[in-house]
Amino acid sequence: MSKCVIVLNGKQRANDLLLKLREAQTPILTCDLVEPLDNKIDYEESNQGSNQEEGTNQLNFNNVKLFNPNIARKDRQKTLASWLIPFGFITGLSFSQMTDLETFSGMGFPNQLEKLLGGIVGMISGWLGSFFSAGSINADIDDDLRALKKKSEQGFWLLILETPLEIEPPWAILNEIDSAEIIILGKQ
């Protein structure tokens, strides 16, 4: 996937660009319109739901996963937990079965629950592993993201376009529109 962020002076310019892209039948995976961070936005401009193109999400800057490392971390944690928790349960159950340790029966639990409690401890370990693994990834904001935040604070609208990996962004159409800047965030 190739992501590019187009910095625009107004919401109407973003809608015009999206209309041109749809007319040219440009394949777009996702399209998000990010409103400026400043509070001086014209009320009519931010609430033009009738002019907003279909398939476009209008988001707040702080709610975009690309710009907010906390949202990205929570998403990674959920993904890791979806496979580490069941894996931890199976591993804890297997370990209890293989070793025949009597860890929990010494605490007053019935001997029949020993293996199940071992699986539950493994499940908890999987959840903890997903939590700490997701938080250990370095989430430094690079220069491009700092520049985008500064543009958003200055009152610019940001249009995030994601195209399939094998397709380049439509440079001819992007250069036609009067944009302040186009930032390519790279291929993922």
Secondary structure, DSSP 4 states (H G I P E B T S, - for coil): -EEEEEEES-HHHHHHHHHHHHHTT---SEEEEEE-SSS---HHHHT-TTTSPTT-EEEEGGG-TTT-HHHHHHHHHHHHHHHHHHHHHHHHHHHHHHH---TTGGGT--GGGHHHHHHHHHHHHHHHHHHHHHHTS-----HHHHHHHHHHHTT-EEEEEEE-TTS---HHHHHHS--SEEEEEEE-
